[in-house]
Amino acid sequence: MRKLKVVHLTSVHSPADVRIFHRQCRSLADAGYETVLVVPTTEDYVSHGVQIRAVPVPADRRERFLRTTRQVLAAALREDADLYHFHDPELIPVGLALKARGKRVVYDVHENVPGDVLTKQYLHPVVRRAASLAAHAAQGLAAASLDGIVAAYDSIGRAFPPRKLAVVNNFPRLRDSGEVRPYRPYGERPARLAYAGVISLKRGLAEMVAAVGMLPAHLGARMTLAGAFSPAGLEAEAASLPGWERVDSLGWRTREEVAAQMEEARVGLVLFHPGPNHNEAQPNKLFEYMAAGTPVIASDFPLWRGIVEGSGCGVMVDPLDPAAIAGAMRMLLENPEEAGAMGRRGLQAVHERYSWEAEQHNLLALYDRILARPSTATRA
């Protein structure tokens, strides 16, 4: 009996994307699906049972829209899969084209796209509004036409028909992943604060740098940044900020290297600014800090407060107030026993409530429902 074949599609993300590759694709391969990931990269290869199919890496956003989407569609059609699962709003036309050919198609919605467009300050307000309405209409068409919708968190899911929906939260894997493992005891860690992920002003870069610069010298505190700056020139601008002399900027790091940095951190920072894709999001890094037994300082959004205060794993602050952030940093660094207890509670919460092992069942159940239906496509 042949394996059912599923193909994940992205024109934006990397081959090692945590949600797409390490969680979803690996879980599907483990569950017995023939699993393929079509993604911009340099060559085809196989990793963890997942077949990587390369399309050329675009030089810029314009090329990505005009050329990469067509290349993704062509690669998808060559695979002749039982089910296609795409991850980027710009691939909605690709999903609709596959559906028009009788294929089963799932759209994975990672963020509130119509809301996020309204925050793009580089666009004229009239253009922002028009683009937001267009994004809303495109998602509505996808919801009406496609076989399933996967939402990255609950508030996204509320915009889609429940009968087609599976909410699949982006929580850490507990088994065979390196995401949750024994970490260096908290009391042995140096006075280091850590941030991992995309580094941008909207994600609190300026406030974090200012806050670490306010800490008393006797604490010997330093902050580590692991990730790419967005835009790329931001690092040069940040280097002139007061407090930057206490920052170690490591650039992009593999997941294993980020995990090693977590072993050295006493505090994890997740200080996104308010906005549609932040207030209701559940960022990877929040749960990865918790999985490292590291207490967090987090933006005081209602959803995040329920996670952090509900678990007793950190401190909530106004992300726009460097003095408040510095106060939270100092409190955790000066009280290692209390901070260590927060870290242990966060790790316990990941094991009990915030693990990928629970979430993957929602994904597999959606696939089961869709693939039980007869397809109108004929396999070659």
N, C-alpha and C positions, 0 to 999 in steps of 0.2 A: 504494500500500500504506500503510495507516494505521500510525502509530507505536503501539507498546505504551505503555500509560498506567500510571504508578506514582504512588502517593499516599503521602507520609510524614505521620504523625500525631503530634502532641505536644500535651499539655495543660499542660506545665510549662515548656518551654524557650522562648527568644525566637526571633523570625523570623531573627535573624542568628547563631544558634547555630553554633559553629565545626564541630562534628562533623556535625550534621544538615544545615545549609544549605550552608556553605562547602565541605565535603568531599563528603558523600554526594550531596546533591541536585544540586549543580553538576556533579559527575562524571557522574551519570545523565543530566542534560540534555545534556552534551557527548557522551555515548555514544549519543544518538539517542532516548532515551525522552521521551515527554511526561511531564513531571515536575511534580507538585503538592505543596505543603506546606500542610497544615491546621494552624493555629497560633493561639494567642491573640494578637491584635493589633488595630489600629484599622480597617484597611481592606485590601481586596484590591489587589494590584499584581503586577508581573512584574519579576524581577531575575535577571540572568545566565541567562535562559532558563527560570527556575523560576517557576511560577505560585503566588503566595501566596494562600491562601484563609483569610480572617479568621474566627475565632469570638471572641465577646466576652471581654475580659480579666477573669478572676475577681477579686473584691474580696479574697478570702481563701482559705485552704486548704479550708474547709468548702464554699464555693461551687464551688471547683474540682472537688471530689469529687462533689457532688450535681448540679451543673448543667453544668459544662464538659465532662465526659466524655460526657454525652448530646448536647451540641452538636457535639462532635467526631465522634461516630457519625453524626449526621444529615448533617453536611457530607461525611463519607466516602462515605455511600451515594449522595449526589447526584452524586459524581464518577464512579461506576460504572467503577472502574479494573480493569486486568488483575491488579494486585498492590498490596497494602497493606503498609506497613512502619511499625510504631509503636514509640515510643521511651520509654515510661513504664510502670512496673509497674501503675499505676492504670488503664491502658488495656487490661489483659489482658481484662476483660469485653468491651470494644469489639472486640478482635481475635477473641475467640471468637464474638461475635455476627456479625461479618463472615464468619467461617469457616462458621458455621451456614447462611449464605446462599450457600454454595458458592464463596466468594472465596478467592484465594490470599493468605496472610497471613504476614508475617515479624515477629518480635519482636526488637528491638535491646536487648540487656542492657548497660547502661552501667556497672553496679556490682553488687557482692555485696549484694543487698537483704536476704536473711535475716540475714547477718552484721551489716549496718549497723544493723538494727533492735535488735540486742542491745546496741548502744552508746548507745542513747537514754536518757540518765540521767533525763530528765523523766518517763519511764514507769516504773510499778511493775515490779519484776523479773518478777512473774507475767505481767503484761500484755506485757512485752517478749518473754518466751519464747513466749507464745501468738501474738503478732503475727509473730514469726520463723517459727514453724511454719506459720502461715497463708500467709506469703509463699513459703515453700518449696513448699507444696502448690500454690499458684497457678502458680508457675513450672513445676512438674512437669506440671500440666494443660496449660499453654501448650506445653511441649515435646512432649507426646504428641499434641496436637490440631492445632497449626499446621504450616505448610509449611517454615519455616526459622527458625533462630536465628542472630542476629549477636551476637558477643561482643566487647566493647571491648578485652579482653586475654585472655591464655591461661588464667589461673587461673579466670576466669569460665567459659570454655568447657568446662572439665573437668566441670562440673555438667550438661552437656547431651549428647544423643545425637550422636556424631560424624557420622552420616549426614545430619543436618539442619543441621550447624554450619558457620559461617564465622567465623573470628577476623579482625576488621578493626580493626587498631590505629589509634590516634588520632594519627598522625604528620603533620608539616607538609607542605603542598603545595609543590612546588618550582617549578612553572610557573604563570604568570598569576595569582598569588595575593597578592603582597605579603608572604607569610610568610617567604620566603627571598629576600634581595636584597642588594646591596652596602650595607654598614653603615660608619659612621664608624670609622676606624682606632682600634684599641684604645688606643694611646698618647695619642690626642687627647681621650679621654673624661675627664670630671671624676670625682672620688672619690665616685661615687654607687652605692648598692646599690638593687636594684629587686625589687619583688614585684608580680605582676599576677594577678588572678583574684579569686574570692570571698575576702573577708577575714573570718576567724573565729578564735576561740581554738583550735579543733581544727586549724587550718592554720598555727598557730605565731605568731599576732600578738604575744602577750605576750612570748615569747622573742625574737622579732626586735627588738622595740622595746627590750627590756632590753639586748640585745647591742650595738645601735648606740650606746646610751647609755654603754657601757663603753669605746668606742674613744677613743684619745688625741685631744685637741683639735687637735693639729698636723696630723692627717690631713685635717681639713676635711670629714669624711665626712657624707653625708646619705642617708637612705633614702626612696625614693618608693614609695607604695602606690597602685596603680591598680586600682580595682574597688569593688564594693558591699560594705558591711559586713553581716554576718549574725550576730545580728539587727541591725536598723537602729540600735538604741540603743547598740551596742557602741562606735562611734566616740567618743561622749561619755565613756564609761568609759575608753577607751584614752588619751584626752587627759590623764588624770591620772597616767599611768605615767611613771616616770623614763626618760628617753631620748626622750620624745615631741617635745621641742623640736628634735630633729634629723630629724623625720619630715615629709615633704610628702605629704599625703593629697589625691589628685586626684579621688576619686570614680570613677564608672563612666566608661570611655573606649571609643571605637570601636577596632576592631582596628588601624586605621591609626594612631591616636593612641598605642596601646600600643606598636606597632612603633617609633614615633618616640622613645618613652621608652627603648626598648631600645638605641637609638643612643647614648643618654647614659649608659648604665650600665656599670660595670666588673664588677659581680657580680650574678647572678640568684639569688634565694632561693626554695627550695622545701622548706619545713621542716614538713611535715605531722606531726602526732602519730601514734604507732602506733595501728592499728585495722584491722578487716577490709577497709575500702574504701580504705585508704591503703597498707598494707604490700605489696599485690599490684597496686596501680594503676600506670598509666603516665600521669601528669598532662600535660595539654597544655603547661603552662608550662615543664616541664623541657625539652621538645624545642624550644619556641619560644625559650628562652634559648640553647640550642645553635645554633639556626638564625640567631641574631643574632650569633654569634661571641662570646658572653658566657660566661665561666666560671661554674659553678654551685656553690652550697653546698647540699647536699641531705641529707635524713634518711638515716641509715645503715640502710636496709632492704636485705635481701639482693638483691631484684630490682633496686632502684635502684643498688646497688653495682655490679652487673654492667654496667649501662648507663654510669654515670659513670666508674668506674675502668676499665671495659673500653674506653672511648673516651679516657680520660685528659683529661676535660674539666672536672674540678672536684674538690671536697673533700667528704668524707662526715663528718657529725657526729651526735652525739646531739641530736635536735631538742628535747629537754626540758632541755638544759643551755645557758643563755645564755652562760656563760663560754667554753664550747667553740665556740659559734657566733661569739662576738666574736673569739676567737683565729683562726678561719678567715678571718673578714672582714679582720682586720689583716694576716694573711699575704698574702692576695691583693692588698690595696691597697698594701702595701709592696714587692711584687715584681711590678711590671707586666709585665716581660718574660716571666716564667714564667706569669703569669695570662693574658697575651695568647696565649701558645702553647696553653694549655688551651682558650681560646676558639676558636682556629683548628682544633684537633683536634675540638671538638664540632661545628663547622660541617661539617667533612669527614665525620664520622660520619653526620650527617643526610643528606648527599648519597649516602653509600654504603649505609646500612642503615636509616635511620629516616625514610623519605619516604612520603607519601601515595600517590605514583604506584605504588609496589609494592602497597600495601594495597588500592587500589581494584579491582585485578584479582580479589581474593578476593570482594568484594561483587558484581562483575559476573558472576563465575562462578556464585555462588549463584543470582542472578536467572536466569541461563541455564538452570540445572538445573530450577528451579521452573517457569519459564514454558514449558519444553519439555513439561511434563506437561499432559494435557487438563484443563480446568477444568470443574466441574459447574455453574458459573454461566452464565446467558444474559445477554449484554449487551443493554441496551435499544436 
